[in-house]
């Protein structure tokens, strides 16, 4: 069985988004390929999560880029497909890896620098292919038709016909690490809104503010705190919620798959393309830069959303994420 080697990193400093979307990709392929994962700077819980999907997980030593590249080259074989997800895997890295494997695929959302990969996958919609500077042989896989979703969310998207009659339960997740502690800021804005009766908060294993957030939840009965949920648990919790607040990252596609009233924004540059896509398609209402907003700004925005937004229309718009991206990507890989 041909191997697909995933190379991505995740920790409290850079977040977990690269790892989770790579794992969603691996989940789509594991029936037809042997999926293995290379990672460094890993937290213990992350390795267990990876092994829940991939057949192998090798931890690379925390070494400089040139030494790490030697380790990766030693690991891969000529017939492997190598998937790179991370901004430090630049053109020179891609070009070197490409000499030692069958194909290189870059999962990307920043379109910076020159690409030597055989394929670039960016699941954000409404992108102009001209934003990418590539070799003549590079092929682009762009748009929400390639959404990197885990099986539970693919199924949810295929079944998405939700009718939301109330808007009293809020789902909140600001990323696996949330290094700005934006969860705390948003919670402070929400707990005083009478129409919000329950707040389901999800944080990741890499979140350094867990104790602070747990204390806040203990003091506020409307806050329900969850940590390091599985895909099934996350999907179930979203279906029990009416409105979501998340950044414009991979979780945005999960929100669209389930179907919810949706307030999104950004706190890093790489989230802005998805935020623009959510805005243009009417899949979310855009609050702006979470870092620059004050608590009262967020509170007023949520109140305005509750009063003025047609959530049913928004959920209909979200059906652009159709739940068949796994079949499209499997068909594509089988032709490689």
C-alpha positions as CSV (number, residue, x, y, z in Angstrom):
1,X,0.0,0.0,0.0
2,X,1.4,3.4,-1.0
3,X,2.3,5.7,1.8
4,X,1.1,9.3,2.4
5,X,3.5,11.0,4.7
6,X,2.1,14.1,6.5
7,X,4.5,16.7,7.9
8,X,3.0,19.3,10.2
9,X,3.6,20.8,13.7
10,X,1.4,22.0,16.5
11,X,1.8,23.4,20.0
12,X,0.7,26.2,22.3
13,X,2.8,28.7,20.4
14,X,1.7,28.1,16.8
15,X,-1.6,26.4,17.5
16,X,-3.0,23.1,16.3
17,X,-4.7,24.0,13.1
18,X,-2.0,22.6,10.8
19,X,-2.2,19.2,12.6
20,X,-6.0,19.0,12.7
21,X,-6.5,19.8,9.0
22,X,-3.8,17.3,8.0
23,X,-5.5,14.7,10.2
24,X,-8.8,15.4,8.4
25,X,-7.0,14.9,5.1
26,X,-5.4,11.7,6.4
27,X,-8.8,10.4,7.6
28,X,-10.1,10.7,4.1
29,X,-7.2,8.7,2.6
30,X,-6.5,6.0,5.2
31,X,-8.7,3.3,3.6
32,X,-6.7,3.5,0.4
33,X,-3.2,4.5,1.6
34,X,-0.9,4.0,4.6
35,X,-1.0,7.3,6.4
36,X,2.0,8.3,8.6
37,X,2.7,11.5,10.4
38,X,5.9,13.4,11.2
39,X,5.8,16.0,13.9
40,X,8.1,17.9,16.3
41,X,7.5,20.0,19.4
42,X,4.5,17.8,20.2
43,X,2.4,17.8,23.3
44,X,1.7,14.3,24.7
45,X,-2.1,14.4,23.9
46,X,-1.4,15.3,20.3
47,X,0.5,12.0,19.5
48,X,-2.5,10.0,20.8
49,X,-4.8,12.0,18.6
50,X,-2.6,11.4,15.6
51,X,-2.5,7.7,16.2
52,X,-6.2,7.6,16.3
53,X,-6.1,8.3,12.5
54,X,-2.6,7.5,11.2
55,X,-0.9,4.1,11.5
56,X,2.4,5.7,12.6
57,X,3.5,8.9,14.3
58,X,7.2,9.7,14.4
59,X,8.4,12.6,16.7
60,X,11.3,14.5,15.1
61,X,13.9,16.0,17.4
62,X,13.7,19.8,18.0
63,X,16.5,20.7,15.6
64,X,17.2,23.4,13.1
65,X,15.5,23.3,9.7
66,X,18.4,21.9,7.7
67,X,18.9,19.1,10.2
68,X,15.2,18.4,10.3
69,X,15.1,18.2,6.5
70,X,17.8,15.5,6.6
71,X,15.7,13.5,9.0
72,X,12.6,13.8,6.8
73,X,14.6,12.8,3.7
74,X,15.9,9.7,5.5
75,X,12.4,8.7,6.5
76,X,10.6,9.1,3.1
77,X,10.7,6.7,0.2
78,X,10.8,7.3,-3.6
79,X,7.1,6.3,-4.0
80,X,5.7,8.3,-1.1
81,X,3.3,11.1,-1.4
82,X,4.4,13.8,1.0
83,X,1.9,16.4,2.4
84,X,3.4,19.5,3.9
85,X,1.3,21.8,6.1
86,X,3.2,24.7,7.7
87,X,4.6,28.1,6.7
88,X,8.2,27.0,7.4
89,X,8.1,24.5,4.6
90,X,9.2,27.0,2.0
91,X,10.1,26.6,-1.7
92,X,13.6,25.3,-1.0
93,X,12.2,22.7,1.5
94,X,9.6,21.6,-1.1
95,X,12.1,21.4,-3.8
96,X,14.5,19.2,-1.7
97,X,11.7,16.9,-0.5
98,X,10.4,16.5,-4.1
99,X,13.7,15.0,-5.2
100,X,13.2,12.1,-2.8
101,X,9.5,11.1,-3.2
102,X,6.7,10.7,-5.7
103,X,4.7,13.9,-5.2
104,X,4.6,16.8,-2.9
105,X,1.4,18.4,-1.8
106,X,1.3,21.7,0.1
107,X,-1.7,22.5,2.2
108,X,-1.6,26.3,2.3
109,X,-3.6,29.4,3.2
110,X,-1.1,32.2,2.9
111,X,0.1,32.0,-0.8
112,X,3.5,33.5,0.1
113,X,6.7,32.8,-1.8
114,X,7.4,30.5,-4.8
115,X,6.0,27.0,-4.7
116,X,7.8,23.9,-6.0
117,X,5.2,21.4,-4.9
118,X,3.4,19.3,-7.4
119,X,0.0,20.3,-5.9
120,X,-1.3,23.1,-3.7
121,X,-4.5,22.5,-1.7
122,X,-6.3,25.5,-0.2
123,X,-9.9,24.9,0.8
124,X,-10.9,28.5,1.0
125,X,-13.4,29.6,-1.7
126,X,-13.4,32.7,-3.9
127,X,-9.6,32.6,-4.5
128,X,-8.0,33.9,-7.7
129,X,-5.4,31.2,-8.9
130,X,-3.1,34.1,-9.9
131,X,-2.3,34.7,-6.2
132,X,0.0,31.7,-6.4
133,X,3.6,31.9,-7.7
134,X,4.4,28.3,-8.8
135,X,6.3,26.1,-11.2
136,X,4.7,25.3,-14.5
137,X,4.0,21.7,-13.3
138,X,2.1,22.8,-10.2
139,X,-1.6,22.1,-10.0
140,X,-4.0,24.0,-7.8
141,X,-6.8,22.5,-5.7
142,X,-8.8,25.5,-4.6
143,X,-12.1,26.0,-3.0
144,X,-14.6,24.7,-0.5
145,X,-15.3,21.6,-2.7
146,X,-12.0,20.4,-1.1
147,X,-12.9,21.2,2.5
148,X,-10.7,19.3,4.9
149,X,-13.4,18.0,7.2
150,X,-13.4,15.0,9.6
151,X,-16.0,12.2,8.9
152,X,-18.5,13.4,11.5
153,X,-18.7,16.8,9.8
154,X,-18.8,15.4,6.3
155,X,-21.8,13.4,7.4
156,X,-23.3,16.5,9.1
157,X,-22.9,18.5,5.9
158,X,-24.6,15.9,3.8
159,X,-27.5,16.0,6.2
160,X,-27.6,19.7,6.8
161,X,-31.2,20.8,6.8
162,X,-31.3,22.4,10.2
163,X,-34.1,24.7,11.3
164,X,-33.0,26.9,14.1
165,X,-36.0,28.4,16.0
166,X,-34.2,29.8,19.0
167,X,-30.9,31.5,19.5
168,X,-30.2,31.0,23.2
169,X,-27.3,28.5,23.1
170,X,-23.9,29.8,22.0
171,X,-20.9,27.6,20.8
172,X,-17.5,29.3,21.4
173,X,-14.1,28.0,20.3
174,X,-11.1,30.3,19.6
175,X,-8.7,27.6,18.4
176,X,-6.7,24.8,19.9
177,X,-4.2,27.0,21.7
178,X,-5.8,30.4,21.8
179,X,-2.5,32.1,22.7
180,X,-4.2,35.5,23.0
181,X,-6.8,34.1,25.5
182,X,-9.6,35.5,23.4
183,X,-12.0,32.9,24.9
184,X,-11.9,34.8,28.1
185,X,-12.6,38.1,26.4
186,X,-15.6,36.7,24.4
187,X,-17.0,35.0,27.6
188,X,-16.9,38.3,29.4
189,X,-19.0,39.9,26.7
190,X,-21.5,37.0,26.6
191,X,-22.3,36.3,30.2
192,X,-24.3,39.5,30.6
193,X,-26.5,39.0,27.5
194,X,-29.8,37.8,28.9
195,X,-31.0,36.1,25.7
196,X,-27.9,33.8,25.8
197,X,-28.9,31.1,28.3
198,X,-26.0,28.6,27.7
199,X,-22.5,28.9,26.4
200,X,-20.7,25.8,25.2
201,X,-17.0,26.6,25.3
202,X,-14.4,24.3,23.7
203,X,-10.7,24.7,24.3
204,X,-7.8,22.5,23.0
205,X,-5.2,20.6,24.8
206,X,-2.6,23.3,24.0
207,X,-4.5,26.1,25.8
208,X,-2.4,27.6,28.6
209,X,-5.3,29.4,30.2
210,X,-7.3,26.3,31.1
211,X,-7.3,26.9,34.9
212,X,-8.4,30.6,34.5
213,X,-11.2,29.6,32.2
214,X,-12.3,26.7,34.4
215,X,-12.6,29.0,37.3
216,X,-14.7,31.4,35.3
217,X,-17.0,28.5,34.3
218,X,-17.4,27.4,37.9
219,X,-18.5,30.9,38.8
220,X,-21.0,31.3,35.9
221,X,-23.7,28.6,35.6
222,X,-24.5,29.4,32.0
223,X,-20.9,28.4,30.9
224,X,-20.3,24.8,30.0
225,X,-16.5,24.1,29.6
226,X,-15.2,21.3,27.4
227,X,-11.6,20.4,26.6
228,X,-9.9,18.5,23.9
229,X,-13.0,17.0,22.4
230,X,-13.1,14.3,19.7
231,X,-14.6,15.1,16.4
232,X,-17.8,13.2,17.3
233,X,-18.1,15.1,20.6
234,X,-17.5,18.4,18.9
235,X,-20.1,17.8,16.2
236,X,-22.6,16.7,18.8
237,X,-22.0,19.8,20.8
238,X,-22.4,22.1,17.8
239,X,-25.7,20.4,16.9
240,X,-26.9,21.3,20.4
241,X,-26.0,24.9,19.9
242,X,-27.7,27.6,17.9
243,X,-25.0,30.2,17.3
244,X,-21.2,29.9,16.9
245,X,-18.4,32.3,17.5
246,X,-15.1,31.1,16.0
247,X,-12.2,32.6,14.1
248,X,-11.9,32.1,10.3
249,X,-9.9,28.9,10.5
250,X,-10.6,25.3,9.8
251,X,-13.4,25.2,12.4
252,X,-15.3,27.6,10.1
253,X,-15.9,24.7,7.7
254,X,-17.2,22.6,10.6
255,X,-19.7,25.3,11.6
256,X,-20.9,25.5,8.0
257,X,-21.2,21.7,7.9
258,X,-23.4,21.5,10.9
259,X,-25.4,24.7,10.1
260,X,-25.5,27.5,12.7
261,X,-25.9,31.1,13.2
262,X,-22.3,32.3,12.8
263,X,-20.2,35.2,14.0
264,X,-16.6,35.0,12.8
265,X,-13.5,37.2,12.7
266,X,-9.7,36.8,12.7
267,X,-6.7,37.2,14.9
268,X,-3.9,36.2,12.5
269,X,-3.2,37.1,8.9
270,X,-3.8,33.6,7.6
271,X,-7.4,33.7,8.7
272,X,-8.4,36.7,6.5
273,X,-9.0,34.8,3.3
274,X,-11.5,32.5,5.0
275,X,-13.2,35.4,6.7
276,X,-13.6,37.2,3.3
277,X,-15.1,34.0,1.9
278,X,-17.5,33.6,4.8
279,X,-18.6,37.2,4.3
280,X,-19.0,37.1,0.5
281,X,-21.0,33.9,0.6
282,X,-23.2,35.0,3.5
283,X,-22.1,32.1,5.6
284,X,-21.2,34.3,8.6
285,X,-21.4,37.7,10.0
286,X,-17.9,39.2,10.4
287,X,-17.0,41.0,13.6
288,X,-13.5,41.9,12.5
289,X,-10.2,41.6,14.4
290,X,-10.8,39.9,17.8
291,X,-7.6,41.2,19.2
292,X,-8.5,44.9,18.7
293,X,-12.1,44.6,19.9
294,X,-13.1,45.6,23.4
295,X,-15.5,43.5,25.5
296,X,-18.3,45.9,25.0
297,X,-17.7,46.0,21.3
298,X,-18.2,42.2,21.1
299,X,-21.3,42.3,23.4
300,X,-23.0,45.0,21.3
301,X,-22.2,43.1,18.1
302,X,-23.7,39.8,19.4
303,X,-26.8,41.7,20.5
304,X,-27.2,43.3,17.1
305,X,-26.7,39.9,15.5
306,X,-29.5,38.4,17.6
307,X,-31.8,41.2,16.7
308,X,-31.1,41.6,13.0
309,X,-29.6,38.5,11.3
310,X,-31.7,36.0,9.4
311,X,-30.1,32.8,10.8
312,X,-32.2,30.5,8.6
313,X,-30.9,32.2,5.4
314,X,-27.3,32.0,6.8
315,X,-27.7,28.2,7.4
316,X,-28.9,27.7,3.8
317,X,-25.9,29.6,2.5
318,X,-23.6,27.3,4.5
319,X,-24.8,24.4,2.5
320,X,-22.1,25.4,0.0
321,X,-20.0,23.0,2.1
322,X,-21.7,19.9,0.8
323,X,-19.9,17.0,2.6
324,X,-18.5,15.3,-0.5
325,X,-14.9,16.7,-0.4
326,X,-13.6,13.4,0.8
327,X,-14.8,11.6,-2.4
328,X,-13.3,14.3,-4.6
329,X,-9.9,14.1,-2.9
330,X,-9.9,10.3,-2.8
331,X,-10.7,10.2,-6.5
332,X,-7.9,12.7,-7.1
333,X,-5.3,10.8,-5.1
334,X,-6.2,7.5,-6.7
335,X,-5.1,9.0,-10.1
336,X,-1.7,10.1,-8.8
